[in-house]
Amino acid sequence: MIHHRLLARLVVGLVLIAGPALAQTPTKSRLTVIQESGTLRVGTTGDFNPMSFRDPATQEYRGHQIDLAHKLAQDMNVKVAFVPTDWKTLINGVVANQYDIVMTGASMSVPRAMAAGFTRPWGRNAFVPLVLKDRAGRYKDWDDLNNPAVTVGFNLGTTMETFANQELPKAKLRKVESPARDWQELLAERVDVTITSLIEAASLTREYPQLTTLFLDKPRNGIPMSFIVPIDDIVWLNFVNNWLAIRQQSGFIDEVNRKWRIVGQ
């Protein structure tokens, strides 16, 4: 009788312990969800030429990152759906499951990495100042920008914001919120300088001859460029990393870099 009572108590105890675990349904990886739905959701800003921008004639997304997104979807045998986002909400959109991946020319940073996952880098970048060509002679070095008489513009939520706050604390800092862009403030002469990337600077100076880049021989804040994914989905992260390794070795990434004249790689 005692033996049976002990056995019954043991069984009840095991059920109570195992119950919560059995009740929890394992969360599907986005890799599985994408395959089942047939759609890859890509968050992109559409304001970063040549990374991600809208064609004025068709309003369709174009650019370096858009080509990579199409190739990723093609290799997965699914459709791609571009989800509009902006720089200050990139991470929020990943956390809220609004898209599966961010492909827009984002750079890695420690604050971002605390909230979202980053794939292996597809390239690298660095920061340079952008000014109106007829005012370039005012600035001989980075130290000349760290001055209360200089207004420095940058887009809210970008890694340029962090850089400006840390490296140019004496300057008058002007935050520009999407969909407006910092370089538009420069063209309108509402700021003296903007902090931009080598990649965007090359594109902007081709499009707007009145702009020029400073200190190309002394870029700051060398950073890896990466895709952003959910921090807790290791299966999806591993897949995208493997895809990147395959496409880097095949030469596809270099081909897209050449097509869009990406510098700093």
Secondary structure, 3 states (H helix, E strand, C coil): CHHHHHHHHHHHHHHHHHHHHHHCCCCCCHHHHHHHHCEEEEEECCEECCCEEECCCCCCEECHHHHHHHHHHHHHCCEEEEEECCHHHHHHHHHCCCCCEECCCCECCHHHHCCCEECCCCEEEEEEEEEEHHHHHHCCCHHHHCCCCCEEEEECCCHHHHHHHHHCCCCEEEEECCCCCHHHHHHCCCCCEEEEEHHHHHHHHHHCCCEEECCCCCCEEEEEECCEECCCCHHHHHHHHHHHHHHHHHCHHHHHHHHCCCCCC
